[in-house]
């Protein structure tokens, strides 16, 4: 794994190369069957090289599950952050599921939204059918008008009460 960090417009930008994201969407019951997606993944910030845990295929017991690794934004609080999925080739996508940590150290985000990168490189919000839930101890699913893209991005606003993160992010 290679990590590059730099400052872009006053923000720390981290990019991990050779990150392998796994897609269990074809058959979630068979977690041993994986289809490799693509790399790299990127984020506005990531604590302790945690970006590979976005989709490691391990479902948490609950939002306080410390037995699972998670993508962490520690020590950031009250900031706007982002994290992306990147695919080797364009994929038709219509939903995501996000499991938020909330354990006394990590807090639920204030808000979040999903965007996709258009063919011309511009980011656009997905046209969602469902609300952006922020519930602990469950996957928070957003369904949207199908898009074909090579990149998805979650933008989230962190709580002032503590840092946030993502235990698991599934894309369908």
Secondary structure, DSSP 8 states (H G I E B T S, - for coil): -EEEEEEETTEEEEEEES---EE-TT-TT-TT--EE----EEES--GGGGGGGGG-S---SSTT-TTS--EE-TT--S-EEEEEEEEEEEEEEEEEEEE---SSSB---SEEEEEEE-TTS-EEE--BSS-----TTSEEEEEEEEEEEEEEEEEEE--TTSB-EESEEEE-
